[in-house]
C-alpha cells in the first residue's frame, strides 16, 4: 500500500486500499491499520482541516485496528 505524506502534528502518512477497505495511518509513534473503513471516511480524512481531530472523531474507537 502506498502512503501519502500529510501535514499534521501527529500523523505522518496515510494510505488506503478501497478493495479491502483498509486504512493505514503512520503516526509519529507507530503505524496502524484500520479495517472496514469506507472510502468516504478516507476522503473525509484527506480533506479535513485537522487530520488529528478527524481521526479522533471519526476513526479512533470506530473501527477494528492493529499496530503493524
CHARMM internal coordinates of N, CA and C (Angstrom, degrees):
IC EDIT
DIST 1 N 1 CA 1.4437
DIST 1 CA 1 C 1.5251
ANGL 1 N 1 CA 1 C 108.48
DIST 1 C 2 N 1.3038
ANGL 1 CA 1 C 2 N 116.49
DIHE 1 N 1 CA 1 C 2 N 129.68
DIST 2 N 2 CA 1.4551
ANGL 1 C 2 N 2 CA 121.15
DIHE 1 CA 1 C 2 N 2 CA 177.38
DIST 2 CA 2 C 1.5197
ANGL 2 N 2 CA 2 C 109.49
DIHE 1 C 2 N 2 CA 2 C -81.33
DIST 2 C 3 N 1.3207
ANGL 2 CA 2 C 3 N 115.28
DIHE 2 N 2 CA 2 C 3 N 136.26
DIST 3 N 3 CA 1.4589
ANGL 2 C 3 N 3 CA 120.66
DIHE 2 CA 2 C 3 N 3 CA 177.42
DIST 3 CA 3 C 1.5145
ANGL 3 N 3 CA 3 C 109.62
DIHE 2 C 3 N 3 CA 3 C -105.85
DIST 3 C 4 N 1.3229
ANGL 3 CA 3 C 4 N 115.13
DIHE 3 N 3 CA 3 C 4 N 142.99
DIST 4 N 4 CA 1.4575
ANGL 3 C 4 N 4 CA 122.03
DIHE 3 CA 3 C 4 N 4 CA 178.57
DIST 4 CA 4 C 1.5228
ANGL 4 N 4 CA 4 C 107.55
DIHE 3 C 4 N 4 CA 4 C -105.76
DIST 4 C 5 N 1.3169
ANGL 4 CA 4 C 5 N 116.95
DIHE 4 N 4 CA 4 C 5 N 126.24
DIST 5 N 5 CA 1.4614
ANGL 4 C 5 N 5 CA 120.78
DIHE 4 CA 4 C 5 N 5 CA 176.58
DIST 5 CA 5 C 1.5226
ANGL 5 N 5 CA 5 C 109.44
DIHE 4 C 5 N 5 CA 5 C -64.14
DIST 5 C 6 N 1.3246
ANGL 5 CA 5 C 6 N 115.55
DIHE 5 N 5 CA 5 C 6 N 139.62
DIST 6 N 6 CA 1.4609
ANGL 5 C 6 N 6 CA 120.64
DIHE 5 CA 5 C 6 N 6 CA -179.98
DIST 6 CA 6 C 1.5192
ANGL 6 N 6 CA 6 C 109.50
DIHE 5 C 6 N 6 CA 6 C -127.90
DIST 6 C 7 N 1.3239
ANGL 6 CA 6 C 7 N 114.73
DIHE 6 N 6 CA 6 C 7 N 157.71
DIST 7 N 7 CA 1.4521
ANGL 6 C 7 N 7 CA 121.22
DIHE 6 CA 6 C 7 N 7 CA 177.36
DIST 7 CA 7 C 1.5212
ANGL 7 N 7 CA 7 C 108.01
DIHE 6 C 7 N 7 CA 7 C -95.95
DIST 7 C 8 N 1.3132
ANGL 7 CA 7 C 8 N 115.53
DIHE 7 N 7 CA 7 C 8 N 109.63
DIST 8 N 8 CA 1.4626
ANGL 7 C 8 N 8 CA 121.35
DIHE 7 CA 7 C 8 N 8 CA -177.12
DIST 8 CA 8 C 1.5168
ANGL 8 N 8 CA 8 C 108.10
DIHE 7 C 8 N 8 CA 8 C -162.48
DIST 8 C 9 N 1.3221
ANGL 8 CA 8 C 9 N 115.97
DIHE 8 N 8 CA 8 C 9 N 152.07
DIST 9 N 9 CA 1.4619
ANGL 8 C 9 N 9 CA 118.91
DIHE 8 CA 8 C 9 N 9 CA 178.62
DIST 9 CA 9 C 1.5267
ANGL 9 N 9 CA 9 C 112.01
DIHE 8 C 9 N 9 CA 9 C -75.02
DIST 9 C 10 N 1.3405
ANGL 9 CA 9 C 10 N 117.90
DIHE 9 N 9 CA 9 C 10 N -22.93
DIST 10 N 10 CA 1.4615
ANGL 9 C 10 N 10 CA 120.66
DIHE 9 CA 9 C 10 N 10 CA -176.79
DIST 10 CA 10 C 1.5251
ANGL 10 N 10 CA 10 C 113.39
DIHE 9 C 10 N 10 CA 10 C -117.83
DIST 10 C 11 N 1.3284
ANGL 10 CA 10 C 11 N 117.66
DIHE 10 N 10 CA 10 C 11 N -33.89
DIST 11 N 11 CA 1.4604
ANGL 10 C 11 N 11 CA 121.58
DIHE 10 CA 10 C 11 N 11 CA -179.61
DIST 11 CA 11 C 1.5247
ANGL 11 N 11 CA 11 C 109.59
DIHE 10 C 11 N 11 CA 11 C -92.31
DIST 11 C 12 N 1.3351
ANGL 11 CA 11 C 12 N 115.95
DIHE 11 N 11 CA 11 C 12 N 139.29
DIST 12 N 12 CA 1.4661
ANGL 11 C 12 N 12 CA 120.28
DIHE 11 CA 11 C 12 N 12 CA 177.76
DIST 12 CA 12 C 1.5115
ANGL 12 N 12 CA 12 C 112.33
DIHE 11 C 12 N 12 CA 12 C -102.55
DIST 12 C 13 N 1.3605
ANGL 12 CA 12 C 13 N 116.62
DIHE 12 N 12 CA 12 C 13 N -40.20
DIST 13 N 13 CA 1.4633
ANGL 12 C 13 N 13 CA 120.49
DIHE 12 CA 12 C 13 N 13 CA -175.66
DIST 13 CA 13 C 1.5255
ANGL 13 N 13 CA 13 C 109.27
DIHE 12 C 13 N 13 CA 13 C -157.38
DIST 13 C 14 N 1.3501
ANGL 13 CA 13 C 14 N 114.88
DIHE 13 N 13 CA 13 C 14 N 156.81
DIST 14 N 14 CA 1.4635
ANGL 13 C 14 N 14 CA 121.48
DIHE 13 CA 13 C 14 N 14 CA -177.82
DIST 14 CA 14 C 1.5191
ANGL 14 N 14 CA 14 C 108.91
DIHE 13 C 14 N 14 CA 14 C -137.50
DIST 14 C 15 N 1.3281
ANGL 14 CA 14 C 15 N 116.40
DIHE 14 N 14 CA 14 C 15 N 140.34
DIST 15 N 15 CA 1.4585
ANGL 14 C 15 N 15 CA 122.30
DIHE 14 CA 14 C 15 N 15 CA 173.80
DIST 15 CA 15 C 1.5137
ANGL 15 N 15 CA 15 C 109.70
DIHE 14 C 15 N 15 CA 15 C -136.99
DIST 15 C 16 N 1.3375
ANGL 15 CA 15 C 16 N 116.30
DIHE 15 N 15 CA 15 C 16 N 157.74
DIST 16 N 16 CA 1.4655
ANGL 15 C 16 N 16 CA 120.05
DIHE 15 CA 15 C 16 N 16 CA -178.90
DIST 16 CA 16 C 1.5146
ANGL 16 N 16 CA 16 C 109.87
DIHE 15 C 16 N 16 CA 16 C -148.85
DIST 16 C 17 N 1.3265
ANGL 16 CA 16 C 17 N 115.48
DIHE 16 N 16 CA 16 C 17 N 136.49
DIST 17 N 17 CA 1.4630
ANGL 16 C 17 N 17 CA 122.24
DIHE 16 CA 16 C 17 N 17 CA 173.91
DIST 17 CA 17 C 1.5255
ANGL 17 N 17 CA 17 C 107.41
DIHE 16 C 17 N 17 CA 17 C -113.93
DIST 17 C 18 N 1.3425
ANGL 17 CA 17 C 18 N 117.28
DIHE 17 N 17 CA 17 C 18 N 106.98
DIST 18 N 18 CA 1.4667
ANGL 17 C 18 N 18 CA 119.87
DIHE 17 CA 17 C 18 N 18 CA -176.24
DIST 18 CA 18 C 1.5230
ANGL 18 N 18 CA 18 C 113.73
DIHE 17 C 18 N 18 CA 18 C -67.10
DIST 18 C 19 N 1.3214
ANGL 18 CA 18 C 19 N 117.83
DIHE 18 N 18 CA 18 C 19 N -23.84
DIST 19 N 19 CA 1.4687
ANGL 18 C 19 N 19 CA 120.32
DIHE 18 CA 18 C 19 N 19 CA -178.38
DIST 19 CA 19 C 1.5225
ANGL 19 N 19 CA 19 C 111.81
DIHE 18 C 19 N 19 CA 19 C -74.61
DIST 19 C 20 N 1.3188
ANGL 19 CA 19 C 20 N 116.57
DIHE 19 N 19 CA 19 C 20 N -42.49
DIST 20 N 20 CA 1.4669
ANGL 19 C 20 N 20 CA 120.08
DIHE 19 CA 19 C 20 N 20 CA 178.68
DIST 20 CA 20 C 1.5277
ANGL 20 N 20 CA 20 C 112.29
DIHE 19 C 20 N 20 CA 20 C -96.03
DIST 20 C 21 N 1.3239
ANGL 20 CA 20 C 21 N 116.62
DIHE 20 N 20 CA 20 C 21 N -6.86
DIST 21 N 21 CA 1.4701
ANGL 20 C 21 N 21 CA 123.70
DIHE 20 CA 20 C 21 N 21 CA -177.83
DIST 21 CA 21 C 1.5281
ANGL 21 N 21 CA 21 C 111.70
DIHE 20 C 21 N 21 CA 21 C 56.37
DIST 21 C 22 N 1.3262
ANGL 21 CA 21 C 22 N 114.85
DIHE 21 N 21 CA 21 C 22 N 42.64
DIST 22 N 22 CA 1.4632
ANGL 21 C 22 N 22 CA 120.62
DIHE 21 CA 21 C 22 N 22 CA 176.22
DIST 22 CA 22 C 1.5239
ANGL 22 N 22 CA 22 C 108.60
DIHE 21 C 22 N 22 CA 22 C -103.08
DIST 22 C 23 N 1.3153
ANGL 22 CA 22 C 23 N 114.95
DIHE 22 N 22 CA 22 C 23 N 125.76
DIST 23 N 23 CA 1.4603
ANGL 22 C 23 N 23 CA 122.68
DIHE 22 CA 22 C 23 N 23 CA 175.78
DIST 23 CA 23 C 1.5183
ANGL 23 N 23 CA 23 C 107.25
DIHE 22 C 23 N 23 CA 23 C -105.02
DIST 23 C 24 N 1.3156
ANGL 23 CA 23 C 24 N 117.09
DIHE 23 N 23 CA 23 C 24 N 123.88
DIST 24 N 24 CA 1.4681
ANGL 23 C 24 N 24 CA 121.81
DIHE 23 CA 23 C 24 N 24 CA 178.53
DIST 24 CA 24 C 1.5192
ANGL 24 N 24 CA 24 C 108.24
DIHE 23 C 24 N 24 CA 24 C -110.02
DIST 24 C 25 N 1.3132
ANGL 24 CA 24 C 25 N 115.20
DIHE 24 N 24 CA 24 C 25 N 127.64
DIST 25 N 25 CA 1.4598
ANGL 24 C 25 N 25 CA 120.63
DIHE 24 CA 24 C 25 N 25 CA 178.29
DIST 25 CA 25 C 1.5209
ANGL 25 N 25 CA 25 C 108.72
DIHE 24 C 25 N 25 CA 25 C -124.92
DIST 25 C 26 N 1.3207
ANGL 25 CA 25 C 26 N 115.30
DIHE 25 N 25 CA 25 C 26 N 123.89
DIST 26 N 26 CA 1.4625
ANGL 25 C 26 N 26 CA 121.66
DIHE 25 CA 25 C 26 N 26 CA 174.11
DIST 26 CA 26 C 1.5238
ANGL 26 N 26 CA 26 C 107.38
DIHE 25 C 26 N 26 CA 26 C -95.39
DIST 26 C 27 N 1.3153
ANGL 26 CA 26 C 27 N 115.20
DIHE 26 N 26 CA 26 C 27 N 111.87
DIST 27 N 27 CA 1.4591
ANGL 26 C 27 N 27 CA 121.80
DIHE 26 CA 26 C 27 N 27 CA 176.52
DIST 27 CA 27 C 1.5247
ANGL 27 N 27 CA 27 C 108.50
DIHE 26 C 27 N 27 CA 27 C -93.45
DIST 27 C 28 N 1.2985
ANGL 27 CA 27 C 28 N 116.53
DIHE 27 N 27 CA 27 C 28 N 173.45
DIST 28 N 28 CA 1.4622
ANGL 27 C 28 N 28 CA 120.93
DIHE 27 CA 27 C 28 N 28 CA 176.64
DIST 28 CA 28 C 1.5333
ANGL 28 N 28 CA 28 C 110.62
DIHE 27 C 28 N 28 CA 28 C -63.17
DIST 28 C 29 N 1.3415
ANGL 28 CA 28 C 29 N 116.88
DIHE 28 N 28 CA 28 C 29 N -28.20
DIST 29 N 29 CA 1.4692
ANGL 28 C 29 N 29 CA 120.02
DIHE 28 CA 28 C 29 N 29 CA -175.18
DIST 29 CA 29 C 1.5242
ANGL 29 N 29 CA 29 C 114.15
DIHE 28 C 29 N 29 CA 29 C -109.01
DIST 29 C 30 N 1.3278
ANGL 29 CA 29 C 30 N 118.61
DIHE 29 N 29 CA 29 C 30 N 11.55
DIST 30 N 30 CA 1.4619
ANGL 29 C 30 N 30 CA 120.41
DIHE 29 CA 29 C 30 N 30 CA 179.11
DIST 30 CA 30 C 1.5147
ANGL 30 N 30 CA 30 C 111.80
DIHE 29 C 30 N 30 CA 30 C 152.30
DIST 30 C 31 N 1.3310
ANGL 30 CA 30 C 31 N 115.28
DIHE 30 N 30 CA 30 C 31 N 169.39
DIST 31 N 31 CA 1.4605
ANGL 30 C 31 N 31 CA 121.89
DIHE 30 CA 30 C 31 N 31 CA -177.75
DIST 31 CA 31 C 1.5218
ANGL 31 N 31 CA 31 C 109.23
DIHE 30 C 31 N 31 CA 31 C -116.83
DIST 31 C 32 N 1.3307
ANGL 31 CA 31 C 32 N 115.27
DIHE 31 N 31 CA 31 C 32 N 136.82
DIST 32 N 32 CA 1.4612
ANGL 31 C 32 N 32 CA 121.63
DIHE 31 CA 31 C 32 N 32 CA -176.03
DIST 32 CA 32 C 1.5189
ANGL 32 N 32 CA 32 C 110.49
DIHE 31 C 32 N 32 CA 32 C -130.01
DIST 32 C 33 N 1.3330
ANGL 32 CA 32 C 33 N 115.57
DIHE 32 N 32 CA 32 C 33 N 144.31
DIST 33 N 33 CA 1.4577
ANGL 32 C 33 N 33 CA 122.99
DIHE 32 CA 32 C 33 N 33 CA 170.13
DIST 33 CA 33 C 1.5188
ANGL 33 N 33 CA 33 C 108.34
DIHE 32 C 33 N 33 CA 33 C -105.04
DIST 33 C 34 N 1.3230
ANGL 33 CA 33 C 34 N 115.81
DIHE 33 N 33 CA 33 C 34 N 133.38
DIST 34 N 34 CA 1.4614
ANGL 33 C 34 N 34 CA 122.98
DIHE 33 CA 33 C 34 N 34 CA 175.64
DIST 34 CA 34 C 1.5185
ANGL 34 N 34 CA 34 C 107.09
DIHE 33 C 34 N 34 CA 34 C -112.87
DIST 34 C 35 N 1.3346
ANGL 34 CA 34 C 35 N 116.90
DIHE 34 N 34 CA 34 C 35 N 134.58
DIST 35 N 35 CA 1.4674
ANGL 34 C 35 N 35 CA 122.14
DIHE 34 CA 34 C 35 N 35 CA -170.66
DIST 35 CA 35 C 1.5258
ANGL 35 N 35 CA 35 C 111.73
DIHE 34 C 35 N 35 CA 35 C -108.34
DIST 35 C 36 N 1.3396
ANGL 35 CA 35 C 36 N 114.75
DIHE 35 N 35 CA 35 C 36 N 142.55
DIST 36 N 36 CA 1.4586
ANGL 35 C 36 N 36 CA 120.89
DIHE 35 CA 35 C 36 N 36 CA 177.65
DIST 36 CA 36 C 1.5096
ANGL 36 N 36 CA 36 C 113.87
DIHE 35 C 36 N 36 CA 36 C 74.72
DIST 36 C 37 N 1.3204
ANGL 36 CA 36 C 37 N 116.48
DIHE 36 N 36 CA 36 C 37 N 28.59
DIST 37 N 37 CA 1.4649
ANGL 36 C 37 N 37 CA 121.41
DIHE 36 CA 36 C 37 N 37 CA -177.80
DIST 37 CA 37 C 1.5320
ANGL 37 N 37 CA 37 C 109.09
DIHE 36 C 37 N 37 CA 37 C -88.35
DIST 37 C 38 N 1.3344
ANGL 37 CA 37 C 38 N 118.05
DIHE 37 N 37 CA 37 C 38 N 120.14
DIST 38 N 38 CA 1.4673
ANGL 37 C 38 N 38 CA 120.04
DIHE 37 CA 37 C 38 N 38 CA 178.64
DIST 38 CA 38 C 1.5303
ANGL 38 N 38 CA 38 C 111.40
DIHE 37 C 38 N 38 CA 38 C -67.20
DIST 38 C 39 N 1.3187
ANGL 38 CA 38 C 39 N 115.65
DIHE 38 N 38 CA 38 C 39 N 155.08
DIST 39 N 39 CA 1.4667
ANGL 38 C 39 N 39 CA 120.85
DIHE 38 CA 38 C 39 N 39 CA -178.02
DIST 39 CA 39 C 1.5227
ANGL 39 N 39 CA 39 C 111.85
DIHE 38 C 39 N 39 CA 39 C -60.28
DIST 39 C 40 N 1.3393
ANGL 39 CA 39 C 40 N 117.40
DIHE 39 N 39 CA 39 C 40 N -34.75
DIST 40 N 40 CA 1.4631
ANGL 39 C 40 N 40 CA 118.76
DIHE 39 CA 39 C 40 N 40 CA -178.67
DIST 40 CA 40 C 1.5325
ANGL 40 N 40 CA 40 C 111.73
DIHE 39 C 40 N 40 CA 40 C -64.45
DIST 40 C 41 N 1.3256
ANGL 40 CA 40 C 41 N 117.75
DIHE 40 N 40 CA 40 C 41 N -28.57
DIST 41 N 41 CA 1.4662
ANGL 40 C 41 N 41 CA 120.67
DIHE 40 CA 40 C 41 N 41 CA 176.37
DIST 41 CA 41 C 1.5290
ANGL 41 N 41 CA 41 C 109.67
DIHE 40 C 41 N 41 CA 41 C -71.48
DIST 41 C 42 N 1.3294
ANGL 41 CA 41 C 42 N 116.88
DIHE 41 N 41 CA 41 C 42 N -42.36
DIST 42 N 42 CA 1.4720
ANGL 41 C 42 N 42 CA 120.70
DIHE 41 CA 41 C 42 N 42 CA 174.90
DIST 42 CA 42 C 1.5282
ANGL 42 N 42 CA 42 C 110.28
DIHE 41 C 42 N 42 CA 42 C -60.27
DIST 42 C 43 N 1.3386
ANGL 42 CA 42 C 43 N 116.87
DIHE 42 N 42 CA 42 C 43 N -46.82
DIST 43 N 43 CA 1.4662
ANGL 42 C 43 N 43 CA 120.66
DIHE 42 CA 42 C 43 N 43 CA 179.61
DIST 43 CA 43 C 1.5261
ANGL 43 N 43 CA 43 C 110.90
DIHE 42 C 43 N 43 CA 43 C -60.03
DIST 43 C 44 N 1.3262
ANGL 43 CA 43 C 44 N 116.23
DIHE 43 N 43 CA 43 C 44 N -40.92
DIST 44 N 44 CA 1.4606
ANGL 43 C 44 N 44 CA 120.03
DIHE 43 CA 43 C 44 N 44 CA 178.02
DIST 44 CA 44 C 1.5145
ANGL 44 N 44 CA 44 C 112.08
DIHE 43 C 44 N 44 CA 44 C -63.31
DIST 44 C 45 N 1.3246
ANGL 44 CA 44 C 45 N 116.45
DIHE 44 N 44 CA 44 C 45 N -40.59
DIST 45 N 45 CA 1.4604
ANGL 44 C 45 N 45 CA 120.40
DIHE 44 CA 44 C 45 N 45 CA 177.63
DIST 45 CA 45 C 1.5213
ANGL 45 N 45 CA 45 C 110.67
DIHE 44 C 45 N 45 CA 45 C -61.07
DIST 45 C 46 N 1.3175
ANGL 45 CA 45 C 46 N 115.85
DIHE 45 N 45 CA 45 C 46 N -47.12
DIST 46 N 46 CA 1.4636
ANGL 45 C 46 N 46 CA 119.92
DIHE 45 CA 45 C 46 N 46 CA -175.17
DIST 46 CA 46 C 1.5244
ANGL 46 N 46 CA 46 C 112.82
DIHE 45 C 46 N 46 CA 46 C -69.48
DIST 46 C 47 N 1.3283
ANGL 46 CA 46 C 47 N 117.84
DIHE 46 N 46 CA 46 C 47 N -21.05
DIST 47 N 47 CA 1.4654
ANGL 46 C 47 N 47 CA 120.32
DIHE 46 CA 46 C 47 N 47 CA 179.75
DIST 47 CA 47 C 1.5308
ANGL 47 N 47 CA 47 C 112.42
DIHE 46 C 47 N 47 CA 47 C -103.98
DIST 47 C 48 N 1.3166
ANGL 47 CA 47 C 48 N 117.67
DIHE 47 N 47 CA 47 C 48 N 1.51
DIST 48 N 48 CA 1.4666
ANGL 47 C 48 N 48 CA 121.32
DIHE 47 CA 47 C 48 N 48 CA -177.76
DIST 48 CA 48 C 1.5254
ANGL 48 N 48 CA 48 C 111.25
DIHE 47 C 48 N 48 CA 48 C -70.73
DIST 48 C 49 N 1.3162
ANGL 48 CA 48 C 49 N 115.59
DIHE 48 N 48 CA 48 C 49 N 145.90
DIST 49 N 49 CA 1.4661
ANGL 48 C 49 N 49 CA 119.35
DIHE 48 CA 48 C 49 N 49 CA 176.86
DIST 49 CA 49 C 1.5268
ANGL 49 N 49 CA 49 C 110.72
DIHE 48 C 49 N 49 CA 49 C -71.66
DIST 49 C 50 N 1.3340
ANGL 49 CA 49 C 50 N 116.79
DIHE 49 N 49 CA 49 C 50 N -28.44
DIST 50 N 50 CA 1.4644
ANGL 49 C 50 N 50 CA 121.83
DIHE 49 CA 49 C 50 N 50 CA 174.71
DIST 50 CA 50 C 1.5231
ANGL 50 N 50 CA 50 C 108.37
DIHE 49 C 50 N 50 CA 50 C -129.55
DIST 50 C 51 N 1.3218
ANGL 50 CA 50 C 51 N 116.55
DIHE 50 N 50 CA 50 C 51 N 106.86
DIST 51 N 51 CA 1.4594
ANGL 50 C 51 N 51 CA 120.50
DIHE 50 CA 50 C 51 N 51 CA -178.86
DIST 51 CA 51 C 1.5239
ANGL 51 N 51 CA 51 C 111.38
DIHE 50 C 51 N 51 CA 51 C -64.65
DIST 51 C 52 N 1.3160
ANGL 51 CA 51 C 52 N 117.23
DIHE 51 N 51 CA 51 C 52 N -39.04
DIST 52 N 52 CA 1.4551
ANGL 51 C 52 N 52 CA 120.96
DIHE 51 CA 51 C 52 N 52 CA 179.77
DIST 52 CA 52 C 1.5209
ANGL 52 N 52 CA 52 C 112.46
DIHE 51 C 52 N 52 CA 52 C -62.67
DIST 52 C 53 N 1.3194
ANGL 52 CA 52 C 53 N 116.71
DIHE 52 N 52 CA 52 C 53 N -43.96
DIST 53 N 53 CA 1.4660
ANGL 52 C 53 N 53 CA 120.44
DIHE 52 CA 52 C 53 N 53 CA 178.96
DIST 53 CA 53 C 1.5202
ANGL 53 N 53 CA 53 C 110.75
DIHE 52 C 53 N 53 CA 53 C -66.99
DIST 53 C 54 N 1.3381
ANGL 53 CA 53 C 54 N 116.95
DIHE 53 N 53 CA 53 C 54 N -39.85
DIST 54 N 54 CA 1.4653
ANGL 53 C 54 N 54 CA 120.07
DIHE 53 CA 53 C 54 N 54 CA 178.15
DIST 54 CA 54 C 1.5236
ANGL 54 N 54 CA 54 C 109.67
DIHE 53 C 54 N 54 CA 54 C -62.82
DIST 54 C 55 N 1.3151
ANGL 54 CA 54 C 55 N 116.79
DIHE 54 N 54 CA 54 C 55 N -45.27
DIST 55 N 55 CA 1.4723
ANGL 54 C 55 N 55 CA 120.85
DIHE 54 CA 54 C 55 N 55 CA 178.15
DIST 55 CA 55 C 1.5262
ANGL 55 N 55 CA 55 C 110.38
DIHE 54 C 55 N 55 CA 55 C -57.47
DIST 55 C 56 N 1.3245
ANGL 55 CA 55 C 56 N 116.53
DIHE 55 N 55 CA 55 C 56 N -47.81
DIST 56 N 56 CA 1.4650
ANGL 55 C 56 N 56 CA 120.17
DIHE 55 CA 55 C 56 N 56 CA -177.96
DIST 56 CA 56 C 1.5258
ANGL 56 N 56 CA 56 C 112.06
DIHE 55 C 56 N 56 CA 56 C -62.50
DIST 56 C 57 N 1.3237
ANGL 56 CA 56 C 57 N 116.80
DIHE 56 N 56 CA 56 C 57 N -36.46
DIST 57 N 57 CA 1.4689
ANGL 56 C 57 N 57 CA 120.55
DIHE 56 CA 56 C 57 N 57 CA -175.05
DIST 57 CA 57 C 1.5264
ANGL 57 N 57 CA 57 C 113.69
DIHE 56 C 57 N 57 CA 57 C -84.58
DIST 57 C 58 N 1.3306
ANGL 57 CA 57 C 58 N 117.81
DIHE 57 N 57 CA 57 C 58 N -39.20
DIST 58 N 58 CA 1.4605
ANGL 57 C 58 N 58 CA 120.52
DIHE 57 CA 57 C 58 N 58 CA -169.57
DIST 58 CA 58 C 1.5298
ANGL 58 N 58 CA 58 C 115.42
DIHE 57 C 58 N 58 CA 58 C -113.96
DIST 58 C 59 N 1.3325
ANGL 58 CA 58 C 59 N 117.92
DIHE 58 N 58 CA 58 C 59 N -11.94
DIST 59 N 59 CA 1.4678
ANGL 58 C 59 N 59 CA 119.74
DIHE 58 CA 58 C 59 N 59 CA -175.33
DIST 59 CA 59 C 1.5249
ANGL 59 N 59 CA 59 C 111.27
DIHE 58 C 59 N 59 CA 59 C -120.84
DIST 59 C 60 N 1.3000
ANGL 59 CA 59 C 60 N 117.27
DIHE 59 N 59 CA 59 C 60 N -52.33
DIST 60 N 60 CA 1.4630
ANGL 59 C 60 N 60 CA 121.84
DIHE 59 CA 59 C 60 N 60 CA -178.30
DIST 60 CA 60 C 1.5302
ANGL 60 N 60 CA 60 C 109.90
DIHE 59 C 60 N 60 CA 60 C -57.69
DIST 60 C 61 N 1.3176
ANGL 60 CA 60 C 61 N 115.98
DIHE 60 N 60 CA 60 C 61 N 131.23
DIST 61 N 61 CA 1.4694
ANGL 60 C 61 N 61 CA 123.80
DIHE 60 CA 60 C 61 N 61 CA 179.97
DIST 61 CA 61 C 1.5277
ANGL 61 N 61 CA 61 C 113.89
DIHE 60 C 61 N 61 CA 61 C 65.62
DIST 61 C 62 N 1.3379
ANGL 61 CA 61 C 62 N 117.66
DIHE 61 N 61 CA 61 C 62 N 10.50
DIST 62 N 62 CA 1.4644
ANGL 61 C 62 N 62 CA 121.18
DIHE 61 CA 61 C 62 N 62 CA 178.09
DIST 62 CA 62 C 1.5269
ANGL 62 N 62 CA 62 C 112.07
DIHE 61 C 62 N 62 CA 62 C -106.85
DIST 62 C 63 N 1.3301
ANGL 62 CA 62 C 63 N 116.63
DIHE 62 N 62 CA 62 C 63 N -24.16
DIST 63 N 63 CA 1.4647
ANGL 62 C 63 N 63 CA 121.88
DIHE 62 CA 62 C 63 N 63 CA -174.87
DIST 63 CA 63 C 1.5262
ANGL 63 N 63 CA 63 C 109.80
DIHE 62 C 63 N 63 CA 63 C -131.08
DIST 63 C 64 N 1.3226
ANGL 63 CA 63 C 64 N 114.88
DIHE 63 N 63 CA 63 C 64 N 148.58
DIST 64 N 64 CA 1.4676
ANGL 63 C 64 N 64 CA 120.59
DIHE 63 CA 63 C 64 N 64 CA 173.68
DIST 64 CA 64 C 1.5270
ANGL 64 N 64 CA 64 C 107.68
DIHE 63 C 64 N 64 CA 64 C -63.20
DIST 64 C 65 N 1.3116
ANGL 64 CA 64 C 65 N 117.53
DIHE 64 N 64 CA 64 C 65 N 142.99
DIST 65 N 65 CA 1.4654
ANGL 64 C 65 N 65 CA 120.38
DIHE 64 CA 64 C 65 N 65 CA -176.99
DIST 65 CA 65 C 1.5158
ANGL 65 N 65 CA 65 C 110.47
DIHE 64 C 65 N 65 CA 65 C -145.81
DIST 65 C 66 N 1.3168
ANGL 65 CA 65 C 66 N 114.85
DIHE 65 N 65 CA 65 C 66 N 164.60
DIST 66 N 66 CA 1.4592
ANGL 65 C 66 N 66 CA 120.99
DIHE 65 CA 65 C 66 N 66 CA 171.60
DIST 66 CA 66 C 1.5150
ANGL 66 N 66 CA 66 C 108.60
DIHE 65 C 66 N 66 CA 66 C -146.83
DIST 66 C 67 N 1.3168
ANGL 66 CA 66 C 67 N 114.82
DIHE 66 N 66 CA 66 C 67 N 147.23
DIST 67 N 67 CA 1.4647
ANGL 66 C 67 N 67 CA 120.03
DIHE 66 CA 66 C 67 N 67 CA 174.87
DIST 67 CA 67 C 1.5164
ANGL 67 N 67 CA 67 C 107.30
DIHE 66 C 67 N 67 CA 67 C -82.48
DIST 67 C 68 N 1.3088
ANGL 67 CA 67 C 68 N 116.10
DIHE 67 N 67 CA 67 C 68 N 135.33
DIST 68 N 68 CA 1.4659
ANGL 67 C 68 N 68 CA 119.17
DIHE 67 CA 67 C 68 N 68 CA -178.77
DIST 68 CA 68 C 1.5194
ANGL 68 N 68 CA 68 C 110.06
DIHE 67 C 68 N 68 CA 68 C -114.94
END
COOR INIT
IC SEED 1 N 1 CA 1 C
IC BUILD
